[in-house]
């Protein structure tokens, strides 16, 4: 498993916990087993990430970085920084 996949797997688990679910409870919300949830989190496809984000009520980008880590982005047109305020 590459380091990126491991970081994303850990971040997805963090988001699940932040939303107040155990892995077992969240698996039940999705209608799957806890083992199946672990399996899809280890190597999620794009559609799976969408399903997880919808079920948790978060944007997909939160599986890649926590809101505290995202302070600004760079405008692709002019190159100026765009400062972000993310409410939790």
Biopython code that builds the backbone (N, CA, C, O; Angstrom):
import numpy as np
from Bio.PDB.StructureBuilder import StructureBuilder

atoms = [
    (1, "UNK", "N", (0.859, -1.180, 0.000)),
    (1, "UNK", "CA", (0.000, 0.000, 0.000)),
    (1, "UNK", "C", (0.900, 1.236, 0.000)),
    (1, "UNK", "O", (1.848, 1.316, 0.781)),
    (2, "UNK", "N", (0.605, 2.191, -0.868)),
    (2, "UNK", "CA", (1.413, 3.402, -0.924)),
    (2, "UNK", "C", (1.049, 4.336, 0.229)),
    (2, "UNK", "O", (-0.018, 4.210, 0.830)),
    (3, "UNK", "N", (1.933, 5.260, 0.524)),
    (3, "UNK", "CA", (1.733, 6.171, 1.654)),
    (3, "UNK", "C", (0.493, 7.039, 1.455)),
    (3, "UNK", "O", (-0.211, 7.338, 2.420)),
    (4, "UNK", "N", (0.219, 7.444, 0.220)),
    (4, "UNK", "CA", (-0.964, 8.269, -0.055)),
    (4, "UNK", "C", (-2.241, 7.524, 0.307)),
    (4, "UNK", "O", (-3.142, 8.093, 0.923)),
    (5, "UNK", "N", (-2.319, 6.246, -0.076)),
    (5, "UNK", "CA", (-3.511, 5.447, 0.226)),
    (5, "UNK", "C", (-3.674, 5.277, 1.726)),
    (5, "UNK", "O", (-4.795, 5.306, 2.234)),
    (6, "UNK", "N", (-2.578, 5.101, 2.434)),
    (6, "UNK", "CA", (-2.635, 4.947, 3.886)),
    (6, "UNK", "C", (-3.099, 6.238, 4.562)),
    (6, "UNK", "O", (-3.895, 6.199, 5.500)),
    (7, "UNK", "N", (-2.605, 7.372, 4.086)),
    (7, "UNK", "CA", (-3.020, 8.670, 4.638)),
    (7, "UNK", "C", (-4.505, 8.891, 4.386)),
    (7, "UNK", "O", (-5.226, 9.331, 5.282)),
    (8, "UNK", "N", (-4.968, 8.593, 3.182)),
    (8, "UNK", "CA", (-6.379, 8.781, 2.868)),
    (8, "UNK", "C", (-7.247, 7.832, 3.695)),
    (8, "UNK", "O", (-8.303, 8.232, 4.186)),
    (9, "UNK", "N", (-6.816, 6.590, 3.851)),
    (9, "UNK", "CA", (-7.566, 5.631, 4.662)),
    (9, "UNK", "C", (-7.711, 6.155, 6.092)),
    (9, "UNK", "O", (-8.797, 6.113, 6.670)),
    (10, "UNK", "N", (-6.611, 6.648, 6.653)),
    (10, "UNK", "CA", (-6.655, 7.187, 8.016)),
    (10, "UNK", "C", (-7.549, 8.411, 8.104)),
    (10, "UNK", "O", (-8.277, 8.576, 9.083)),
    (11, "UNK", "N", (-7.504, 9.270, 7.093)),
    (11, "UNK", "CA", (-8.327, 10.478, 7.108)),
    (11, "UNK", "C", (-9.814, 10.124, 7.010)),
    (11, "UNK", "O", (-10.633, 10.751, 7.682)),
    (12, "UNK", "N", (-10.176, 9.145, 6.199)),
    (12, "UNK", "CA", (-11.577, 8.722, 6.095)),
    (12, "UNK", "C", (-12.050, 8.217, 7.455)),
    (12, "UNK", "O", (-13.156, 8.538, 7.891)),
    (13, "UNK", "N", (-11.215, 7.432, 8.119)),
    (13, "UNK", "CA", (-11.565, 6.931, 9.451)),
    (13, "UNK", "C", (-11.730, 8.084, 10.441)),
    (13, "UNK", "O", (-12.622, 8.048, 11.289)),
    (14, "UNK", "N", (-10.876, 9.108, 10.339)),
    (14, "UNK", "CA", (-10.998, 10.286, 11.208)),
    (14, "UNK", "C", (-12.331, 10.994, 10.989)),
    (14, "UNK", "O", (-12.995, 11.384, 11.950)),
    (15, "UNK", "N", (-12.722, 11.159, 9.728)),
    (15, "UNK", "CA", (-13.979, 11.847, 9.415)),
    (15, "UNK", "C", (-15.158, 11.051, 9.966)),
    (15, "UNK", "O", (-16.097, 11.625, 10.517)),
    (16, "UNK", "N", (-15.106, 9.735, 9.817)),
    (16, "UNK", "CA", (-16.170, 8.893, 10.363)),
    (16, "UNK", "C", (-16.279, 9.116, 11.869)),
    (16, "UNK", "O", (-17.378, 9.266, 12.402)),
    (17, "UNK", "N", (-15.146, 9.137, 12.542)),
    (17, "UNK", "CA", (-15.128, 9.344, 13.995)),
    (17, "UNK", "C", (-15.597, 10.757, 14.353)),
    (17, "UNK", "O", (-16.347, 10.936, 15.313)),
    (18, "UNK", "N", (-15.157, 11.767, 13.581)),
    (18, "UNK", "CA", (-15.570, 13.151, 13.824)),
    (18, "UNK", "C", (-17.089, 13.300, 13.726)),
    (18, "UNK", "O", (-17.681, 14.130, 14.416)),
    (19, "UNK", "N", (-17.709, 12.503, 12.877)),
    (19, "UNK", "CA", (-19.163, 12.553, 12.698)),
    (19, "UNK", "C", (-19.903, 11.745, 13.758)),
    (19, "UNK", "O", (-21.132, 11.669, 13.744)),
    (20, "UNK", "N", (-19.146, 11.138, 14.685)),
    (20, "UNK", "CA", (-19.758, 10.452, 15.819)),
    (20, "UNK", "C", (-20.097, 8.991, 15.602)),
    (20, "UNK", "O", (-20.838, 8.400, 16.387)),
    (21, "UNK", "N", (-19.559, 8.403, 14.539)),
    (21, "UNK", "CA", (-19.822, 6.993, 14.255)),
    (21, "UNK", "C", (-18.645, 6.120, 14.662)),
    (21, "UNK", "O", (-17.494, 6.554, 14.633)),
    (22, "UNK", "N", (-18.950, 4.879, 15.043)),
    (22, "UNK", "CA", (-17.928, 3.846, 15.075)),
    (22, "UNK", "C", (-17.919, 3.255, 13.670)),
    (22, "UNK", "O", (-18.830, 3.508, 12.882)),
    (23, "UNK", "N", (-16.905, 2.480, 13.361)),
    (23, "UNK", "CA", (-16.860, 1.856, 12.042)),
    (23, "UNK", "C", (-18.067, 0.923, 11.856)),
    (23, "UNK", "O", (-18.640, 0.855, 10.769)),
    (24, "UNK", "N", (-18.440, 0.216, 12.906)),
    (24, "UNK", "CA", (-19.582, -0.703, 12.821)),
    (24, "UNK", "C", (-20.868, 0.077, 12.560)),
    (24, "UNK", "O", (-21.672, -0.317, 11.715)),
    (25, "UNK", "N", (-21.067, 1.183, 13.284)),
    (25, "UNK", "CA", (-22.284, 1.983, 13.100)),
    (25, "UNK", "C", (-22.353, 2.571, 11.694)),
    (25, "UNK", "O", (-23.412, 2.572, 11.066)),
    (26, "UNK", "N", (-21.220, 3.070, 11.204)),
    (26, "UNK", "CA", (-21.225, 3.662, 9.864)),
    (26, "UNK", "C", (-21.460, 2.598, 8.804)),
    (26, "UNK", "O", (-22.145, 2.852, 7.814)),
    (27, "UNK", "N", (-20.902, 1.414, 8.999)),
    (27, "UNK", "CA", (-21.153, 0.316, 8.062)),
    (27, "UNK", "C", (-22.643, -0.005, 8.019)),
    (27, "UNK", "O", (-23.192, -0.278, 6.952)),
    (28, "UNK", "N", (-23.298, 0.029, 9.180)),
    (28, "UNK", "CA", (-24.741, -0.234, 9.224)),
    (28, "UNK", "C", (-25.518, 0.845, 8.476)),
    (28, "UNK", "O", (-26.505, 0.549, 7.802)),
    (29, "UNK", "N", (-25.075, 2.093, 8.594)),
    (29, "UNK", "CA", (-25.718, 3.188, 7.845)),
    (29, "UNK", "C", (-25.646, 2.907, 6.338)),
    (29, "UNK", "O", (-26.600, 3.149, 5.599)),
    (30, "UNK", "N", (-24.497, 2.393, 5.909)),
    (30, "UNK", "CA", (-24.305, 2.100, 4.489)),
    (30, "UNK", "C", (-24.948, 0.783, 4.063)),
    (30, "UNK", "O", (-25.077, 0.510, 2.869)),
    (31, "UNK", "N", (-25.353, -0.032, 5.037)),
    (31, "UNK", "CA", (-25.962, -1.316, 4.708)),
    (31, "UNK", "C", (-24.949, -2.382, 4.324)),
    (31, "UNK", "O", (-25.259, -3.291, 3.554)),
    (32, "UNK", "N", (-23.728, -2.271, 4.865)),
    (32, "UNK", "CA", (-22.678, -3.249, 4.576)),
    (32, "UNK", "C", (-22.064, -3.721, 5.894)),
    (32, "UNK", "O", (-22.364, -3.183, 6.960)),
    (33, "UNK", "N", (-21.215, -4.719, 5.806)),
    (33, "UNK", "CA", (-20.536, -5.204, 7.006)),
    (33, "UNK", "C", (-19.345, -4.306, 7.335)),
    (33, "UNK", "O", (-18.850, -3.571, 6.481)),
    (34, "UNK", "N", (-18.898, -4.379, 8.579)),
    (34, "UNK", "CA", (-17.726, -3.607, 8.996)),
    (34, "UNK", "C", (-16.497, -4.036, 8.197)),
    (34, "UNK", "O", (-15.665, -3.206, 7.830)),
    (35, "UNK", "N", (-16.391, -5.329, 7.934)),
    (35, "UNK", "CA", (-15.256, -5.842, 7.164)),
    (35, "UNK", "C", (-15.275, -5.285, 5.740)),
    (35, "UNK", "O", (-14.230, -4.934, 5.193)),
    (36, "UNK", "N", (-16.465, -5.207, 5.145)),
    (36, "UNK", "CA", (-16.583, -4.654, 3.798)),
    (36, "UNK", "C", (-16.230, -3.170, 3.803)),
    (36, "UNK", "O", (-15.587, -2.682, 2.873)),
    (37, "UNK", "N", (-16.646, -2.449, 4.846)),
    (37, "UNK", "CA", (-16.297, -1.030, 4.957)),
    (37, "UNK", "C", (-14.786, -0.859, 5.016)),
    (37, "UNK", "O", (-14.229, -0.008, 4.323)),
    (38, "UNK", "N", (-14.120, -1.663, 5.837)),
    (38, "UNK", "CA", (-12.656, -1.585, 5.910)),
    (38, "UNK", "C", (-12.032, -1.838, 4.541)),
    (38, "UNK", "O", (-11.075, -1.169, 4.150)),
    (39, "UNK", "N", (-12.577, -2.799, 3.827)),
    (39, "UNK", "CA", (-12.051, -3.142, 2.510)),
    (39, "UNK", "C", (-12.187, -1.989, 1.514)),
    (39, "UNK", "O", (-11.239, -1.678, 0.794)),
    (40, "UNK", "N", (-13.363, -1.354, 1.471)),
    (40, "UNK", "CA", (-13.543, -0.278, 0.490)),
    (40, "UNK", "C", (-12.791, 0.987, 0.885)),
    (40, "UNK", "O", (-12.416, 1.779, 0.021)),
    (41, "UNK", "N", (-12.568, 1.184, 2.176)),
    (41, "UNK", "CA", (-11.795, 2.356, 2.612)),
    (41, "UNK", "C", (-10.319, 2.196, 2.266)),
    (41, "UNK", "O", (-9.625, 3.187, 2.042)),
    (42, "UNK", "N", (-9.840, 0.973, 2.222)),
    (42, "UNK", "CA", (-8.423, 0.735, 1.910)),
    (42, "UNK", "C", (-8.085, 1.105, 0.478)),
    (42, "UNK", "O", (-6.959, 1.513, 0.195)),
    (43, "UNK", "N", (-9.043, 0.969, -0.427)),
    (43, "UNK", "CA", (-8.783, 1.251, -1.841)),
    (43, "UNK", "C", (-10.060, 1.772, -2.498)),
    (43, "UNK", "O", (-10.642, 1.088, -3.340)),
    (44, "UNK", "N", (-10.503, 2.979, -2.121)),
    (44, "UNK", "CA", (-11.788, 3.472, -2.630)),
    (44, "UNK", "C", (-11.705, 3.987, -4.065)),
    (44, "UNK", "O", (-10.716, 4.593, -4.478)),
    (45, "UNK", "N", (-12.765, 3.728, -4.799)),
    (45, "UNK", "CA", (-12.886, 4.289, -6.145)),
    (45, "UNK", "C", (-13.518, 5.679, -6.018)),
    (45, "UNK", "O", (-13.964, 6.070, -4.939)),
    (46, "UNK", "N", (-13.549, 6.402, -7.105)),
    (46, "UNK", "CA", (-14.182, 7.723, -7.116)),
    (46, "UNK", "C", (-15.657, 7.654, -6.723)),
    (46, "UNK", "O", (-16.101, 8.442, -5.888)),
    (47, "UNK", "N", (-16.422, 6.733, -7.303)),
    (47, "UNK", "CA", (-17.826, 6.636, -6.895)),
    (47, "UNK", "C", (-17.988, 6.273, -5.411)),
    (47, "UNK", "O", (-18.919, 6.740, -4.755)),
    (48, "UNK", "N", (-17.089, 5.450, -4.894)),
    (48, "UNK", "CA", (-17.140, 5.089, -3.477)),
    (48, "UNK", "C", (-16.869, 6.298, -2.602)),
    (48, "UNK", "O", (-17.541, 6.496, -1.590)),
    (49, "UNK", "N", (-15.889, 7.111, -2.982)),
    (49, "UNK", "CA", (-15.603, 8.333, -2.222)),
    (49, "UNK", "C", (-16.825, 9.245, -2.196)),
    (49, "UNK", "O", (-17.129, 9.852, -1.168)),
    (50, "UNK", "N", (-17.526, 9.342, -3.326)),
    (50, "UNK", "CA", (-18.748, 10.153, -3.393)),
    (50, "UNK", "C", (-19.813, 9.615, -2.440)),
    (50, "UNK", "O", (-20.451, 10.378, -1.715)),
    (51, "UNK", "N", (-20.000, 8.297, -2.447)),
    (51, "UNK", "CA", (-21.002, 7.684, -1.565)),
    (51, "UNK", "C", (-20.662, 7.915, -0.099)),
    (51, "UNK", "O", (-21.535, 8.237, 0.707)),
    (52, "UNK", "N", (-19.380, 7.747, 0.239)),
    (52, "UNK", "CA", (-18.947, 7.966, 1.620)),
    (52, "UNK", "C", (-19.156, 9.425, 2.021)),
    (52, "UNK", "O", (-19.652, 9.710, 3.111)),
    (53, "UNK", "N", (-18.779, 10.337, 1.146)),
    (53, "UNK", "CA", (-18.901, 11.760, 1.476)),
    (53, "UNK", "C", (-20.366, 12.160, 1.623)),
    (53, "UNK", "O", (-20.710, 12.934, 2.516)),
    (54, "UNK", "N", (-21.224, 11.641, 0.759)),
    (54, "UNK", "CA", (-22.659, 11.935, 0.869)),
    (54, "UNK", "C", (-23.237, 11.395, 2.169)),
    (54, "UNK", "O", (-24.016, 12.076, 2.836)),
    (55, "UNK", "N", (-22.862, 10.178, 2.530)),
    (55, "UNK", "CA", (-23.381, 9.570, 3.754)),
    (55, "UNK", "C", (-22.905, 10.315, 5.001)),
    (55, "UNK", "O", (-23.609, 10.362, 6.010)),
    (56, "UNK", "N", (-21.698, 10.899, 4.925)),
    (56, "UNK", "CA", (-21.149, 11.629, 6.065)),
    (56, "UNK", "C", (-21.494, 13.114, 6.032)),
    (56, "UNK", "O", (-21.312, 13.814, 7.029)),
    (57, "UNK", "N", (-21.987, 13.599, 4.905)),
    (57, "UNK", "CA", (-22.336, 15.012, 4.789)),
    (57, "UNK", "C", (-21.131, 15.926, 4.725)),
    (57, "UNK", "O", (-21.153, 17.034, 5.260)),
    (58, "UNK", "N", (-20.072, 15.460, 4.065)),
    (58, "UNK", "CA", (-18.853, 16.263, 3.914)),
    (58, "UNK", "C", (-18.435, 16.266, 2.449)),
    (58, "UNK", "O", (-18.777, 15.344, 1.709)),
    (59, "UNK", "N", (-17.701, 17.291, 2.022)),
    (59, "UNK", "CA", (-17.172, 17.264, 0.653)),
    (59, "UNK", "C", (-16.052, 16.231, 0.539)),
    (59, "UNK", "O", (-15.364, 15.949, 1.520)),
    (60, "UNK", "N", (-15.872, 15.676, -0.636)),
    (60, "UNK", "CA", (-14.853, 14.646, -0.866)),
    (60, "UNK", "C", (-13.459, 15.132, -0.479)),
    (60, "UNK", "O", (-12.645, 14.340, -0.004)),
    (61, "UNK", "N", (-13.167, 16.428, -0.673)),
    (61, "UNK", "CA", (-11.806, 16.904, -0.383)),
    (61, "UNK", "C", (-11.420, 16.694, 1.065)),
    (61, "UNK", "O", (-10.231, 16.647, 1.381)),
    (62, "UNK", "N", (-12.400, 16.566, 1.961)),
    (62, "UNK", "CA", (-12.053, 16.355, 3.367)),
    (62, "UNK", "C", (-11.426, 14.990, 3.621)),
    (62, "UNK", "O", (-10.854, 14.769, 4.688)),
    (63, "UNK", "N", (-11.519, 14.077, 2.670)),
    (63, "UNK", "CA", (-10.838, 12.794, 2.803)),
    (63, "UNK", "C", (-9.346, 12.914, 2.482)),
    (63, "UNK", "O", (-8.575, 11.986, 2.725)),
    (64, "UNK", "N", (-8.955, 14.052, 1.940)),
    (64, "UNK", "CA", (-7.563, 14.257, 1.567)),
    (64, "UNK", "C", (-6.844, 15.240, 2.485)),
    (64, "UNK", "O", (-5.616, 15.224, 2.575)),
    (65, "UNK", "N", (-7.604, 16.095, 3.165)),
    (65, "UNK", "CA", (-7.023, 17.084, 4.080)),
    (65, "UNK", "C", (-8.094, 17.525, 5.055)),
    (65, "UNK", "O", (-9.264, 17.658, 4.697)),
    (66, "UNK", "N", (-7.684, 17.749, 6.280)),
    (66, "UNK", "CA", (-8.655, 18.242, 7.256)),
    (66, "UNK", "C", (-8.883, 19.729, 7.028)),
    (66, "UNK", "O", (-8.025, 20.390, 6.444)),
    (67, "UNK", "N", (-10.007, 20.274, 7.468)),
    (67, "UNK", "CA", (-10.272, 21.705, 7.281)),
    (67, "UNK", "C", (-9.182, 22.593, 7.872)),
    (67, "UNK", "O", (-8.920, 23.678, 7.352)),
    (68, "UNK", "N", (-8.541, 22.144, 8.956)),
    (68, "UNK", "CA", (-7.473, 22.934, 9.569)),
    (68, "UNK", "C", (-6.241, 23.049, 8.681)),
    (68, "UNK", "O", (-5.470, 24.001, 8.801)),
    (69, "UNK", "N", (-6.056, 22.074, 7.785)),
    (69, "UNK", "CA", (-4.887, 22.072, 6.919)),
    (69, "UNK", "C", (-5.062, 22.971, 5.695)),
    (69, "UNK", "O", (-4.073, 23.397, 5.098)),
    (70, "UNK", "N", (-6.296, 23.262, 5.318)),
    (70, "UNK", "CA", (-6.557, 24.044, 4.117)),
    (70, "UNK", "C", (-6.769, 25.501, 4.520)),
    (70, "UNK", "O", (-7.835, 25.864, 5.017)),
    (71, "UNK", "N", (-5.767, 26.317, 4.307)),
    (71, "UNK", "CA", (-5.847, 27.731, 4.667)),
    (71, "UNK", "C", (-6.047, 28.613, 3.436)),
    (71, "UNK", "O", (-6.709, 29.649, 3.507)),
    (72, "UNK", "N", (-5.471, 28.196, 2.311)),
    (72, "UNK", "CA", (-5.633, 28.967, 1.088)),
    (72, "UNK", "C", (-5.361, 28.071, -0.113)),
    (72, "UNK", "O", (-4.724, 27.023, -0.011)),
    (73, "UNK", "N", (-5.864, 28.521, -1.240)),
    (73, "UNK", "CA", (-5.574, 27.878, -2.510)),
    (73, "UNK", "C", (-5.092, 28.955, -3.466)),
    (73, "UNK", "O", (-5.227, 30.146, -3.183)),
    (74, "UNK", "N", (-4.538, 28.551, -4.579)),
    (74, "UNK", "CA", (-4.040, 29.507, -5.564)),
    (74, "UNK", "C", (-4.998, 29.549, -6.742)),
    (74, "UNK", "O", (-5.381, 28.511, -7.281)),
    (75, "UNK", "N", (-5.379, 30.751, -7.135)),
    (75, "UNK", "CA", (-6.260, 30.920, -8.283)),
    (75, "UNK", "C", (-5.551, 30.415, -9.537)),
    (75, "UNK", "O", (-4.434, 30.844, -9.826)),
    (76, "UNK", "N", (-6.185, 29.508, -10.286)),
    (76, "UNK", "CA", (-5.532, 28.990, -11.486)),
    (76, "UNK", "C", (-5.437, 30.012, -12.617)),
    (76, "UNK", "O", (-4.690, 29.814, -13.575)),
    (77, "UNK", "N", (-6.190, 31.097, -12.506)),
    (77, "UNK", "CA", (-6.187, 32.102, -13.575)),
    (77, "UNK", "C", (-5.151, 33.195, -13.345)),
    (77, "UNK", "O", (-4.392, 33.533, -14.254)),
    (78, "UNK", "N", (-5.113, 33.753, -12.131)),
    (78, "UNK", "CA", (-4.201, 34.876, -11.891)),
    (78, "UNK", "C", (-3.021, 34.518, -10.993)),
    (78, "UNK", "O", (-2.060, 35.281, -10.897)),
    (79, "UNK", "N", (-3.088, 33.357, -10.334)),
    (79, "UNK", "CA", (-1.983, 32.935, -9.481)),
    (79, "UNK", "C", (-1.981, 33.533, -8.083)),
    (79, "UNK", "O", (-1.071, 33.260, -7.300)),
    (80, "UNK", "N", (-2.982, 34.344, -7.756)),
    (80, "UNK", "CA", (-3.044, 34.953, -6.424)),
    (80, "UNK", "C", (-3.651, 33.959, -5.428)),
    (80, "UNK", "O", (-4.490, 33.135, -5.790)),
    (81, "UNK", "N", (-3.210, 34.052, -4.162)),
    (81, "UNK", "CA", (-3.791, 33.151, -3.163)),
    (81, "UNK", "C", (-5.224, 33.553, -2.822)),
    (81, "UNK", "O", (-5.563, 34.735, -2.782)),
    (82, "UNK", "N", (-6.038, 32.558, -2.583)),
    (82, "UNK", "CA", (-7.408, 32.759, -2.144)),
    (82, "UNK", "C", (-7.471, 32.160, -0.739)),
    (82, "UNK", "O", (-7.336, 30.948, -0.572)),
    (83, "UNK", "N", (-7.673, 33.001, 0.257)),
    (83, "UNK", "CA", (-7.694, 32.549, 1.641)),
    (83, "UNK", "C", (-9.079, 32.010, 1.983)),
    (83, "UNK", "O", (-10.102, 32.601, 1.639)),
    (84, "UNK", "N", (-9.078, 30.871, 2.668)),
    (84, "UNK", "CA", (-10.316, 30.173, 2.969)),
    (84, "UNK", "C", (-10.605, 30.182, 4.465)),
    (84, "UNK", "O", (-9.698, 30.106, 5.293)),
    (85, "UNK", "N", (-11.864, 30.274, 4.782)),
    (85, "UNK", "CA", (-12.318, 30.071, 6.146)),
    (85, "UNK", "C", (-13.276, 28.897, 6.096)),
    (85, "UNK", "O", (-14.320, 28.965, 5.447)),
    (86, "UNK", "N", (-12.924, 27.825, 6.779)),
    (86, "UNK", "CA", (-13.736, 26.623, 6.748)),
    (86, "UNK", "C", (-14.420, 26.455, 8.085)),
    (86, "UNK", "O", (-13.760, 26.329, 9.116)),
    (87, "UNK", "N", (-15.755, 26.452, 8.073)),
    (87, "UNK", "CA", (-16.521, 26.218, 9.284)),
    (87, "UNK", "C", (-16.685, 24.726, 9.482)),
    (87, "UNK", "O", (-16.908, 23.976, 8.532)),
    (88, "UNK", "N", (-16.571, 24.312, 10.723)),
    (88, "UNK", "CA", (-16.758, 22.892, 11.036)),
    (88, "UNK", "C", (-18.168, 22.636, 11.429)),
    (88, "UNK", "O", (-18.527, 21.498, 11.731)),
]
sb = StructureBuilder()
sb.init_structure("model")
sb.init_model(0)
sb.init_chain("A")
sb.init_seg("    ")
for serial, (resi, resn, name, xyz) in enumerate(atoms, 1):
    if name == "N":
        sb.init_residue(resn, " ", resi, " ")
    sb.init_atom(name, np.array(xyz, "f"), 0.0, 1.0, " ", f" {name:<3s}", serial, name[0])
structure = sb.get_structure()
